[in-house]
Amino acid sequence: MKSQAISFRLDNKLQPIVEEWLNHHPGMTMSRLANMALYNFVSKDQVLEGIETVQASKKSVKTSLGKMFKKHKKTLDELK
């Protein structure tokens, strides 16, 4: 199988933490850190735990959709 480049963006909360860590470890690159972290994650068994979900009420769904349509009206109109 042909290998292809992988690109990803750090979470907004994680970005400054990683940048500060890299500044304190000048011999480490972002690529090397990502490779080490990913290797460590995928080479060990991971236990995923379920999360509890709550059914939204029809009223809250309707309110949320109304806000979304209002906020993104311009974009939605451009898709027509």
ABEGO torsion letter per residue (X at the ends): XBBBBBBBBBBAAAAAAAAAAAAABAABBAAAAAAAAAAAAAABBBBBBBBBBBBBBAAAAAAAAAAAAAAAAAAAAAAX
